[in-house]
Amino acid sequence: MNGAPDLPAWAAWLTAFFVLAGAAITLTGALGLVRLRSFYERVHAPTLGATLGTGCILIGSMICFSVLQSRPVVHEILIGIFVTFTTPVTLILLVRAALYRDRVEGKDVPPHE
């Protein structure tokens, strides 16, 4: 039931490259979440890393399963569309809520540190 032996070497290398690149990009975004100081700085790194990292992982998945099934597998495109639209919308909603909260509390917006 394991399809890995049927995967040609070129497809395995491309799949591995895209999956590892996506993981590295997502890790970079997570490290940005830890390193940056204010909420307004922290919110950008994970959203950019998640969107681009997910895109790379989805490309690797499309290559792998298209080669294994001998037909184009495109359901990953729907996943990519949903991630591409929902991540920035979530970012905007989080920042607007934080901005509103800071203005109501009378804080300096955006914060100068």
C-alpha positions as CSV (number, residue, x, y, z in Angstrom):
1,M,0.0,0.0,0.0
2,N,3.0,2.3,0.0
3,G,3.3,4.4,-3.2
4,A,6.8,5.7,-2.5
5,P,8.7,3.1,-4.5
6,D,6.7,3.9,-7.6
7,L,7.8,7.6,-7.5
8,P,10.6,8.4,-10.0
9,A,13.7,10.0,-8.6
10,W,13.2,13.4,-10.3
11,A,9.7,13.6,-8.7
12,A,10.9,12.6,-5.3
13,W,13.7,15.2,-5.4
14,L,11.3,17.9,-6.5
15,T,8.7,16.9,-3.9
16,A,11.4,16.9,-1.2
17,F,12.7,20.3,-2.3
18,F,9.3,22.0,-2.2
19,V,8.3,20.3,1.1
20,L,11.5,21.3,2.8
21,A,11.4,24.8,1.4
22,G,7.9,25.2,2.6
23,A,8.8,23.9,6.1
24,A,11.8,26.3,6.2
25,I,9.8,29.3,5.2
26,T,7.1,28.5,7.8
27,L,9.8,28.0,10.4
28,T,11.2,31.4,9.5
29,G,7.8,33.0,10.1
30,A,7.5,31.2,13.4
31,L,10.9,32.5,14.5
32,G,9.7,36.0,13.5
33,L,6.8,35.6,15.9
34,V,9.2,34.9,18.7
35,R,11.8,37.5,17.9
36,L,9.8,40.6,17.1
37,R,8.8,42.9,19.9
38,S,5.3,44.4,19.5
39,F,2.1,42.8,18.4
40,Y,2.0,44.8,15.2
41,E,5.4,43.6,14.2
42,R,4.7,40.0,15.3
43,V,1.5,39.6,13.3
44,H,3.2,39.9,9.9
45,A,5.9,37.2,10.0
46,P,3.7,34.2,10.6
47,T,1.1,35.2,8.1
48,L,3.7,35.7,5.3
49,G,5.5,32.5,6.3
50,A,2.3,30.5,6.5
51,T,1.0,31.6,3.1
52,L,4.3,31.0,1.2
53,G,5.2,27.9,3.1
54,T,1.8,26.3,2.5
55,G,2.1,27.2,-1.2
56,C,5.5,25.4,-1.5
57,I,4.2,22.3,0.4
58,L,1.1,22.2,-1.8
59,I,3.3,22.4,-5.0
60,G,5.3,19.4,-3.7
61,S,2.1,17.5,-2.9
62,M,0.7,18.2,-6.4
63,I,3.9,16.9,-8.0
64,C,4.0,13.8,-5.9
65,F,0.4,12.8,-6.3
66,S,0.2,13.8,-10.0
67,V,3.1,11.5,-10.8
68,L,1.8,8.6,-8.7
69,Q,-1.7,8.8,-10.1
70,S,-0.7,9.5,-13.7
71,R,-3.2,12.4,-13.9
72,P,-3.2,16.0,-12.7
73,V,-4.2,16.3,-9.1
74,V,-5.5,19.8,-8.6
75,H,-7.5,19.7,-5.4
76,E,-4.5,21.3,-3.7
77,I,-5.3,24.5,-5.7
78,L,-8.5,24.9,-3.7
79,I,-6.5,24.5,-0.5
80,G,-4.1,27.2,-1.7
81,I,-6.9,29.5,-2.6
82,F,-8.5,29.2,0.8
83,V,-5.2,29.7,2.6
84,T,-4.3,32.7,0.4
85,F,-7.6,34.4,1.1
86,T,-8.2,33.6,4.7
87,T,-4.7,34.3,6.1
88,P,-4.6,38.0,5.1
89,V,-8.2,38.5,6.1
90,T,-7.4,37.1,9.6
91,L,-4.4,39.4,9.8
92,I,-6.5,42.4,9.0
93,L,-9.2,41.5,11.5
94,L,-6.6,40.9,14.3
95,V,-4.8,44.1,13.6
96,R,-8.0,46.1,13.5
97,A,-9.2,44.6,16.8
98,A,-5.8,45.4,18.4
99,L,-5.8,48.9,17.0
100,Y,-9.3,49.5,18.3
101,R,-8.4,48.2,21.7
102,D,-5.3,50.3,21.9
103,R,-7.2,53.5,20.8
104,V,-9.9,52.9,23.4
105,E,-7.2,52.4,26.1
106,G,-5.5,55.6,25.0
107,K,-2.2,54.0,24.0
108,D,0.2,55.4,21.5
109,V,-0.8,53.9,18.2
110,P,1.2,52.5,16.5
111,P,3.5,51.9,19.4
112,H,6.9,53.5,19.1
113,E,9.5,51.3,20.9
